[in-house]
Amino acid sequence: MLTLFFPVKQVIKNNRSWLFMALTIFLVTAVIFYFSTLTTPVMPGEPAGEHLDPLEDLFSLILGTPPLISAFLVFMNNFLSMAQMLLLGFLAGISPLFTLGLNGSLVGSLLAFTTREGIPLLPSIVFGLLPHGIFELFAFFLCGAIGLKFGYHCVASPLPGKTRLQSFRYIWKEAISILPLVVILLVAAALIEVMITPQLLETIL
């Protein structure tokens, strides 16, 4: 009997190695950019966070709107980023690989700039990242994992006992199966990021 979805627990269990790979790419990039940014001398007259100005402008725009609209904007920004990573992974895995590395570099750089401003690293992570990041990062790594799997098995080597087309169909089914969970996680993350994280950050700023 044909079914449209796989059980989400089964998808997660079957992709633990890809989840670990997505997590590793993100963490390695974040650590590299944290220490490289921290040790790069600031040029005279150059603001410490100059390269994050577009990101700061986006956050200012989001936080300057009513909370529910802000949460919706955060959700849509994250959802579109993760959807392209998840659904375009079959293009040699370039999209998830790039997105994982880019977000790792942004997080690493942002934490380095907060450290330069005298805010300890651990409180920055605990109060500024973890409350919403628990939900957002799990969705992010899950999408990255399926995207990387898409790229490998649709280009380099098909799934055991399957053609590349059959591999594509199988992994596509896994991607569709996790989308409802991804949406739920991103909604929770957006609400926390807009309504709770700013108050928590005030305790360390």
N, C-alpha and C positions, 0 to 999 in steps of 0.2 A: 504494500500500500504506500503510495507516494504522500509525503507530507511536505509542507512548505517550510517549516522551521525545525531546527534541531533544538533539544533542551539546552538552555543557556549554560547550565553546570557542565554539561558534556563538552560544549564548545570551549569553555575555559580550561577544563581539565586536559583536553586534547591539544591545547595550544600553550601549555605551560612553558615549553622551551622558547617559543616565539615571544611570549610575554617577558621572559627573562632577557632575551636579546633586545627587545624594545627598551626595557628598563636600563640595561647596560649602556646602550647608545646614548640615552638621555643623561644618565648620571656621569658618564665619562666626559661628555661634552660640557656639562654644567661645571664639573670640577676643573677642567682645563681652562674654561673661560673665567671662572672665579679667580683662580690664581694668576692667570695672565693679566686680567683686568686689575687685580689688586696690586700687582707688581709693576704695572706700566706707569711711568711717571706722567703726571698731569702737566700739560704744556701751560706756560704762563698765560693767564687770561682765558684759558679754556675751562668751562664749567665741568665739574667731575662727571655729570651725567648727560653730557651733550649728545652722545649717541643714542640715548634712550628718550630724547625729546618727543619723537613721534608717538612712542608708547605712552608717555606721560600725557600728551595731548589727548590721546584716545581715552585714557582713564578719567581725565578732567571732564571730557564731554559726557562720558557715561555717568559719572558721579554727580554731574550738574543737572541731571534730569530726575523726575520722580522715581522712587525706589523700584516700583514694578516695571517701569519702562527701562530703567537701568539694568535690572536683572534680565529683561528680555534681550537687550542689546548684547549683554555679556554672553547669554545663552546662544544667541544666533552666531556671534563671532566664534565661539568655541565649537558649535555644532558644524558650521561650514568648514572650519579647519579640519575637524576630525572626519567629516564625511568624505572630503576629497582625499584624505590620507587613507581611509578605509577602502573607498570604492575605486581609487585610481592606482592602487597598489600593483595591479597586474601589469602596469607599464614599467616592468623591471624593478619594481620596488623603490623607484626613485622618489616618489612623493612622500611615502612614510619615512624613508631614510632622511630626506631633507628636513621634513617637519619635526621629527624627533630631535635632530641635531640643532635646528634653529631654536626650538623652544628650550632646549638644554642650555644653549649659549645665552639666551635672554635671561633665564633664571639665574645662571651663574654670574652674569654681568650685573644684574640687579642686586643680588646679594653682596657682590663685591663693593658696589657703590654705597649700599647701606652701611657696610662695614667701615668704609672710608669716612662716612659721616659720623662714626662713633657709636653706631648701634651694633651690639654684639650679634654674632651670627646665629647662635641658637635661638634667642628670642625672636629674631626675624623669621626664622623657619617656623617656630612653634605658633607664633601669633599671626604672622602675615601670610604663610603658605599652607600650613597643615589643615586649618579649619575647613576651607573649601577644597584644598588640594587633595584630601583623602578621596573625595568623590571624583573631582575633575581629572586627577592624574590616573586613577584606575581606568576611567573611560578612555583617556588618552593612550595609555599603554595597551589597552585591549584593541583599540582601533589600529594602533601602530603594529601590533603583533599580527593581526589578520592581514593588514596591508603588506607587511614584509613577506608573509607566507604566500600571498597572492603573487608577488614579484618573483619569488624563488621557484614556485611550482608551476607557474604559467610560462616561465622563460627558461630557467636553467634546467630543472628536472621535474617532471610531473610526479604526482602522488603515486606511491607504489600500486601497481596494477591498474593504473588509469592513464588515459591519454591526457594531453594538455587541455583539451576542451572539456573533458570530464573533470579534470582537476579544477578548472575555472568554475564550472557549475557547482561543484562540491563546496569550494571555498566561498563562492558567492552566497550559497545557502547559509554558510556559517556567518557571513557578514550581515545578512538580513536578520538572522536569528538574534544577534546581539544588539541590533539597533534600538529596540524598545528599552533595554537596560541602559544603553548609552544616553538616551534622551532623559530618562529618569535621573541618572547620576548628574548630568549637566544642569538640569533644572535645580536640583538640590544645591549644587556647587554655586550656581549663579545667585541664588537667593542668599546663601551664606556669605558669598564674596561681597555683595552689595550691602547687606543689612547687619552683618556681624563682624566681618573682618576689619572694617574701618574702626569700629569701637575698640576692638582688641589691639589694633596698632597704636591707638592713642595712649595705651598704657606704657608703651616703650619709647614713644617719640618725645 
